[in-house]
């Protein structure tokens, strides 16, 4: 039977990793066998030490290789169409004219309906502004007026005389009035506007809509004119058209619903805009940038360990080939550097997504897109036989430790096992390979 189902096949490379560890443990056992290593005891100790070093080095390397390929595969998977929770499936509602309205919210499923939003009036808060007075001039009289609506109001009382008997300036009077208004429970706010030595009192309702209108009346003093309305309170008026059906709406707030569940629009001005659900371009750009980073990291790792085994070269060649045409990469904001690594321009990607979203999206996530290609390349890398990943390094250790050459198939256990195991000695999933292994041990 196969020992623990040892195999180098699997998306998460667990079997390949386990296979390598068991194979390297076998190495140690085999080279303790006097039939294979009849050298002196000191030479035997040296050989065992070398094999331990080789085992530790190979285990660390295979672990790092597996991690690199897994990172690349996960980064690619984030952009695949088949990943329903990935960046290309995270839909956001967008507005074609953000001067009219912006949209916020996410959708779990694609909705092909577009909503035509026509805003004829945005909601406004009432605003009253007093006549301008010279800020530094002394006030001629005190204030005693009321601000508010039927529910909440505040009585403002400000004396023109200080506690020490001196006179207050107009600016001081207005600031005290504003302070009393802001500390009250009335649904209004107040501020003093000063420009070029002229001061005025501005009073505004806290919320938009006609139901939030207020009145000002009484002895105004330095705030004379604040009883007059400068901006009328108003409700938003808009219509939504979808599927040929138009519906009129009125709202006291500029935050309105447009038909999508959990999605709202913020009205900004009058005019028309189209609201539709599509890929969150910002999130997709971030995911594509991470994919490029993972690719570059894997490519550099393979290049730095090129002499470890023959499989490293094959995997490196696989990554370099078939990424897509130069024009396709350019559409995605990707360019190939002189050292074969990739560079990514987020601004170029977002620009092309806005200009031609269907093409750009397909190049990234469609069938045969860069995400699918890199995912498959990384998966193939994880399926690479562990023997091919370490045969260069292991052979060099055998030679340097004075053991039998790998060229001598009669005395090299790995060569013999490789004759029976489809994926090489390190796979050891073949019955004949296991039997041969037991022969060497016994």
Wavefront OBJ file of the C-alpha trace (Angstrom):
o trace
v 0.000 0.000 0.000
v 1.032 3.612 -0.432
v 2.520 5.103 2.728
v 0.088 7.703 4.117
v -1.140 8.321 0.589
v 2.102 10.176 -0.147
v 1.730 12.166 -3.328
v 2.867 15.506 -4.673
v -0.542 16.202 -6.221
v -2.966 18.674 -4.640
v -3.949 22.324 -4.720
v -2.530 23.056 -1.301
v 0.645 20.987 -1.927
v 0.178 19.188 1.401
v 0.802 15.776 -0.132
v 3.843 16.978 -2.025
v 5.232 18.546 1.125
v 4.600 15.366 3.128
v 6.159 13.271 0.381
v 9.336 15.304 0.444
v 9.682 15.063 4.197
v 9.184 11.296 4.157
v 11.583 10.933 1.255
v 14.261 12.898 3.032
v 13.739 10.805 6.142
v 14.223 7.757 3.928
v 17.482 9.252 2.720
v 18.824 9.261 6.224
v 17.770 5.647 6.812
v 19.162 4.418 3.516
v 22.593 5.868 4.027
v 22.905 4.269 7.432
v 22.540 0.891 5.705
v 26.005 -0.758 5.437
v 25.031 -2.377 2.133
v 24.904 1.058 0.588
v 27.679 2.776 2.530
v 30.463 0.443 3.636
v 32.850 3.321 4.401
v 34.566 3.853 7.755
v 32.597 5.039 10.791
v 33.979 8.574 10.535
v 32.954 8.757 6.895
v 29.531 7.410 7.854
v 29.077 10.109 10.469
v 30.095 12.753 7.948
v 27.654 11.338 5.417
v 24.799 11.316 7.892
v 25.572 14.908 8.863
v 25.496 15.929 5.211
v 22.217 14.167 4.662
v 20.657 15.860 7.672
v 21.744 19.219 6.297
v 20.325 18.304 2.897
v 17.043 17.207 4.443
v 16.659 20.401 6.439
v 17.541 22.577 3.469
v 15.132 20.782 1.158
v 12.264 20.826 3.641
v 12.684 24.576 4.124
v 12.894 25.121 0.383
v 9.820 23.042 -0.494
v 7.854 24.870 2.180
v 8.870 28.245 0.751
v 8.160 27.102 -2.814
v 4.709 25.873 -1.822
v 3.960 29.147 -0.065
v 5.024 31.161 -3.119
v 2.834 29.185 -5.511
v -0.103 29.268 -3.079
v 0.150 33.055 -2.726
v 0.092 33.438 -6.501
v -2.873 31.085 -6.855
v -4.858 32.894 -4.144
v -4.139 36.309 -5.682
v -5.332 35.042 -9.075
v -8.410 33.430 -7.583
v -9.532 36.781 -6.176
v -10.075 37.980 -9.773
v -11.579 34.851 -11.361
v -15.187 35.033 -12.558
v -15.902 31.705 -10.903
v -15.101 33.177 -7.487
v -18.467 34.592 -6.424
v -16.954 36.391 -3.443
v -14.000 37.824 -5.368
v -13.232 41.350 -6.497
v -14.959 40.894 -9.851
v -18.160 39.730 -8.146
v -18.287 42.577 -5.615
v -20.711 44.887 -7.375
v -21.081 48.569 -6.621
v -23.741 50.957 -7.864
v -22.251 53.802 -9.878
v -23.566 57.100 -11.209
v -22.777 58.309 -14.714
v -22.962 61.965 -13.591
v -21.762 62.537 -10.039
v -22.559 66.258 -10.280
v -26.214 65.228 -10.222
v -25.996 62.294 -7.781
v -23.588 59.843 -6.242
v -24.485 56.260 -5.313
v -23.439 54.141 -2.351
v -23.992 50.517 -1.359
v -23.073 47.026 -2.545
v -24.935 44.279 -4.359
v -24.386 40.556 -3.902
v -25.872 39.643 -7.257
v -25.687 41.225 -10.692
v -28.724 43.347 -11.568
v -28.889 44.290 -15.221
v -31.460 47.049 -14.634
v -30.360 50.641 -15.136
v -32.141 53.467 -13.338
v -32.480 56.853 -15.022
v -32.554 59.521 -12.323
v -33.882 62.998 -13.234
v -33.480 65.604 -10.473
v -35.514 68.788 -10.904
v -34.911 70.190 -7.408
v -32.659 69.284 -4.523
v -33.695 69.540 -0.888
v -32.609 72.742 0.850
v -32.390 74.046 4.388
v -33.878 77.458 5.246
v -31.345 80.207 5.772
v -31.837 83.722 7.194
v -29.073 86.330 7.152
v -29.121 89.720 8.913
v -28.069 92.993 7.337
v -24.386 93.772 7.592
v -23.249 96.136 10.362
v -19.844 97.606 11.185
v -18.283 94.969 13.428
v -16.252 97.361 15.605
v -19.038 99.955 16.084
v -20.833 100.064 19.447
v -24.312 98.543 19.548
v -27.151 101.061 19.683
v -29.619 98.721 21.435
v -30.016 95.262 22.937
v -31.610 92.157 21.397
v -34.743 90.284 22.397
v -36.015 87.952 19.683
v -37.278 84.395 19.197
v -36.042 81.756 16.724
v -37.679 78.399 16.055
v -40.714 76.458 14.871
v -43.899 75.174 16.501
v -42.030 72.426 18.363
v -38.794 74.011 19.574
v -37.713 77.634 19.845
v -35.227 79.808 21.721
v -35.584 83.323 23.103
v -32.419 85.316 22.492
v -31.682 88.145 24.946
v -28.457 90.142 24.696
v -27.803 93.416 26.526
v -25.840 96.157 24.765
v -24.084 96.995 28.042
v -21.267 95.024 29.643
v -21.223 94.042 33.302
v -18.741 96.890 33.976
v -21.035 99.416 32.335
v -19.140 99.650 29.032
v -20.767 99.264 25.605
v -20.530 96.139 23.482
v -19.598 96.180 19.808
v -21.925 94.879 17.137
v -19.664 91.863 16.629
v -19.834 91.014 20.334
v -23.632 91.275 20.290
v -23.930 88.934 17.304
v -21.541 86.360 18.786
v -23.502 86.238 22.050
v -26.739 85.801 20.113
v -25.259 82.974 18.035
v -23.959 81.276 21.194
v -27.408 81.283 22.808
v -29.015 79.840 19.673
v -26.446 77.021 19.328
v -26.832 76.002 22.979
v -30.608 75.716 22.675
v -32.753 72.770 21.576
v -34.085 74.639 18.578
v -33.579 72.871 15.243
v -31.325 75.661 13.952
v -27.677 76.686 14.007
v -26.214 80.195 13.995
v -22.866 81.711 13.021
v -21.355 85.184 12.665
v -20.015 86.068 9.227
v -17.336 88.802 9.164
v -15.768 90.194 6.017
v -13.977 93.504 5.418
v -15.018 94.793 8.841
v -18.724 94.031 8.266
v -20.534 91.455 10.431
v -23.864 89.654 10.016
v -25.771 86.872 11.787
v -26.582 83.728 9.769
v -29.273 81.330 11.002
v -29.889 78.000 9.247
v -32.121 75.001 9.930
v -30.231 71.837 10.843
v -32.111 69.706 8.330
v -33.419 70.148 4.806
v -37.069 70.063 3.809
v -40.138 72.253 4.194
v -41.083 70.742 7.557
v -37.893 72.166 9.038
v -38.699 75.828 8.264
v -38.448 78.328 11.142
v -39.428 81.891 11.998
v -37.520 84.804 13.555
v -39.322 87.686 15.274
v -38.736 90.323 17.964
v -36.313 93.155 18.700
v -33.349 92.357 16.436
v -30.864 95.131 17.352
v -27.546 94.487 15.582
v -29.153 91.417 13.904
v -31.764 93.486 12.060
v -32.890 91.720 8.880
v -32.378 88.189 10.310
v -36.158 87.825 10.316
v -36.106 87.782 6.516
v -35.635 84.503 4.650
v -32.703 84.367 2.239
v -33.057 80.690 1.165
v -36.426 78.948 1.359
v -36.668 75.446 2.809
v -37.432 73.000 -0.011
v -37.988 69.309 -0.663
v -36.082 67.333 -3.274
v -38.050 66.527 -6.403
v -36.914 63.786 -8.756
v -38.106 60.942 -10.939
v -36.794 57.417 -11.523
v -37.301 55.608 -14.828
v -36.633 51.892 -15.251
v -38.055 49.409 -17.721
v -39.885 52.249 -19.472
v -41.802 53.184 -16.300
v -41.322 56.630 -14.766
v -42.170 57.407 -11.138
v -42.157 60.871 -9.517
v -40.819 61.352 -5.977
v -40.470 64.093 -3.379
v -38.169 63.916 -0.362
v -37.186 66.218 2.493
v -33.690 64.717 2.327
v -31.186 64.542 -0.514
v -30.401 60.943 0.468
v -32.925 58.867 -1.463
v -33.651 55.286 -2.514
v -33.479 54.446 -6.218
v -34.792 50.873 -6.405
v -31.825 48.729 -5.375
v -32.125 47.065 -1.980
v -29.543 48.512 0.397
v -28.432 51.168 -2.089
v -28.994 54.906 -1.863
v -28.241 57.986 -3.943
v -27.081 61.362 -2.697
v -28.605 64.159 -4.760
v -26.088 66.871 -5.603
v -27.744 69.051 -8.243
v -30.350 69.209 -10.957
v -29.975 67.165 -14.116
v -29.966 63.550 -15.262
v -27.774 60.563 -14.443
v -27.823 56.787 -14.895
v -27.395 54.503 -11.905
v -26.272 50.937 -12.569
v -24.579 48.031 -10.801
v -21.111 47.094 -11.966
v -17.728 45.918 -10.746
v -16.156 47.984 -7.975
v -13.284 49.335 -10.078
v -11.217 50.444 -7.102
v -11.367 47.039 -5.447
v -10.637 45.266 -8.725
v -7.607 47.505 -9.302
v -6.246 46.706 -5.851
v -6.690 42.975 -6.476
v -4.942 43.174 -9.857
v -2.064 45.068 -8.256
v -1.704 42.297 -5.646
v -1.721 39.678 -8.410
v 1.148 41.453 -10.173
v 3.072 41.645 -6.881
v 2.530 37.914 -6.218
v 3.673 37.077 -9.769
v 6.848 39.143 -9.413
v 7.597 37.579 -6.039
v 7.186 34.032 -7.403
v 9.293 34.801 -10.478
v 12.143 36.199 -8.375
v 11.970 33.239 -6.006
v 12.251 30.758 -8.876
v 15.109 32.698 -10.446
v 17.036 32.779 -7.165
v 16.647 28.988 -6.788
v 17.065 28.004 -10.422
v 19.752 25.361 -9.687
v 17.692 23.572 -7.016
v 16.024 21.208 -9.421
v 14.894 20.730 -12.993
v 11.275 21.450 -12.038
v 12.177 25.004 -11.009
v 13.244 25.855 -14.531
v 10.085 24.338 -15.992
v 7.858 26.283 -13.610
v 9.761 29.498 -14.293
v 9.319 29.001 -18.034
v 5.615 28.352 -17.474
v 5.191 31.661 -15.662
v 7.015 33.586 -18.356
v 4.999 32.190 -21.264
v 1.409 32.891 -22.261
v 0.554 35.944 -20.156
v -1.177 37.603 -23.099
v -0.368 39.936 -25.936
v 1.311 43.270 -25.347
v -1.898 45.050 -26.370
v -3.993 42.999 -23.937
v -1.611 43.647 -21.066
v -1.600 47.351 -21.900
v -5.411 47.428 -21.733
v -5.141 46.099 -18.174
v -2.485 48.655 -17.231
v 0.275 46.009 -17.185
v 3.693 46.277 -18.820
v 6.570 43.761 -18.961
v 9.888 45.039 -17.603
v 13.325 44.188 -19.003
v 13.902 41.663 -16.212
v 10.593 39.904 -17.107
v 8.786 41.211 -14.009
v 5.534 43.137 -14.431
v 4.522 46.710 -13.616
v 0.953 47.806 -12.955
v -0.657 51.221 -13.437
v -3.806 51.546 -11.367
v -4.811 54.783 -13.075
v -4.518 53.211 -16.546
v -6.610 50.227 -15.477
v -9.342 52.426 -13.971
v -9.341 54.647 -17.066
v -9.779 51.662 -19.395
v -12.448 50.138 -17.141
v -14.427 53.359 -17.470
v -13.827 53.569 -21.224
v -14.363 49.908 -22.159
v -15.436 47.961 -19.069
v -16.544 44.798 -20.871
v -13.237 44.270 -22.708
v -11.054 45.128 -19.721
v -13.053 42.917 -17.383
v -12.854 39.953 -19.795
v -9.087 40.339 -20.201
v -8.676 40.161 -16.442
v -11.322 37.653 -15.366
v -12.869 36.088 -18.422
v -12.181 32.621 -19.795
v -8.509 32.659 -20.740
v -7.984 35.959 -18.886
v -4.816 36.710 -16.964
v -6.336 35.664 -13.628
v -7.351 32.235 -14.958
v -3.965 31.746 -16.610
v -1.967 32.602 -13.511
v -4.234 30.468 -11.348
v -3.603 27.446 -13.576
v 0.148 28.127 -13.732
v 0.348 28.290 -9.941
v -1.764 25.155 -9.561
v 0.488 23.271 -11.980
v 3.456 24.452 -9.966
v 1.953 22.998 -6.803
v 1.456 19.697 -8.632
v 5.120 19.586 -9.633
v 6.837 16.417 -8.378
v 8.952 17.149 -5.321
v 11.816 15.159 -6.837
v 12.120 17.623 -9.693
v 12.170 20.533 -7.273
v 15.162 19.276 -5.285
v 17.048 16.800 -7.493
v 19.781 19.281 -8.358
v 20.553 20.178 -4.760
v 20.227 16.598 -3.421
v 22.527 15.166 -6.089
v 25.204 17.727 -5.284
v 25.037 16.736 -1.619
v 25.399 13.018 -2.440
v 28.430 13.700 -4.593
v 30.121 15.941 -2.042
v 29.563 13.412 0.781
v 31.343 10.645 -1.100
v 28.303 8.443 -1.673
v 27.468 6.610 -4.836
v 26.978 8.782 -7.886
v 23.462 9.317 -9.151
v 24.682 8.059 -12.482
v 25.148 4.582 -11.050
v 21.577 3.297 -11.104
v 22.550 0.010 -9.502
v 23.686 1.583 -6.224
v 21.690 4.816 -6.105
v 18.366 4.065 -4.339
v 16.723 7.157 -5.776
v 17.566 6.131 -9.303
v 16.137 2.659 -8.726
v 12.985 3.966 -7.077
v 12.566 6.417 -9.893
v 12.398 3.540 -12.343
v 9.136 2.382 -10.761
v 7.563 5.594 -9.545
v 5.891 7.718 -12.197
v 6.751 10.974 -10.446
v 10.229 9.963 -9.270
v 11.656 8.607 -6.046
v 10.280 11.405 -3.951
v 6.743 10.501 -4.858
v 6.861 6.922 -3.579
v 3.188 6.280 -4.293
v 3.878 3.245 -6.476
v 3.698 -0.269 -4.990
v 6.909 -1.366 -6.718
v 8.692 1.727 -5.429
v 7.670 0.913 -1.857
v 8.775 -2.683 -2.249
v 12.168 -1.610 -3.535
v 12.468 0.774 -0.623
v 11.868 -2.082 1.840
v 14.498 -4.166 0.079
v 17.067 -1.462 0.684
v 16.071 -1.072 4.329
v 16.112 -4.846 4.966
l 1 2 3 4 5 6 7 8 9 10 11 12 13 14 15 16 17 18 19 20 21 22 23 24 25 26 27 28 29 30 31 32 33 34 35 36 37 38 39 40 41 42 43 44 45 46 47 48 49 50 51 52 53 54 55 56 57 58 59 60 61 62 63 64 65 66 67 68 69 70 71 72 73 74 75 76 77 78 79 80 81 82 83 84 85 86 87 88 89 90 91 92 93 94 95 96 97 98 99 100 101 102 103 104 105 106 107 108 109 110 111 112 113 114 115 116 117 118 119 120 121 122 123 124 125 126 127 128 129 130 131 132 133 134 135 136 137 138 139 140 141 142 143 144 145 146 147 148 149 150 151 152 153 154 155 156 157 158 159 160 161 162 163 164 165 166 167 168 169 170 171 172 173 174 175 176 177 178 179 180 181 182 183 184 185 186 187 188 189 190 191 192 193 194 195 196 197 198 199 200 201 202 203 204 205 206 207 208 209 210 211 212 213 214 215 216 217 218 219 220 221 222 223 224 225 226 227 228 229 230 231 232 233 234 235 236 237 238 239 240 241 242 243 244 245 246 247 248 249 250 251 252 253 254 255 256 257 258 259 260 261 262 263 264 265 266 267 268 269 270 271 272 273 274 275 276 277 278 279 280 281 282 283 284 285 286 287 288 289 290 291 292 293 294 295 296 297 298 299 300 301 302 303 304 305 306 307 308 309 310 311 312 313 314 315 316 317 318 319 320 321 322 323 324 325 326 327 328 329 330 331 332 333 334 335 336 337 338 339 340 341 342 343 344 345 346 347 348 349 350 351 352 353 354 355 356 357 358 359 360 361 362 363 364 365 366 367 368 369 370 371 372 373 374 375 376 377 378 379 380 381 382 383 384 385 386 387 388 389 390 391 392 393 394 395 396 397 398 399 400 401 402 403 404 405 406 407 408 409 410 411 412 413 414 415 416 417 418 419 420 421 422 423 424 425 426 427 428 429 430 431 432 433 434 435 436 437 438 439 440 441 442
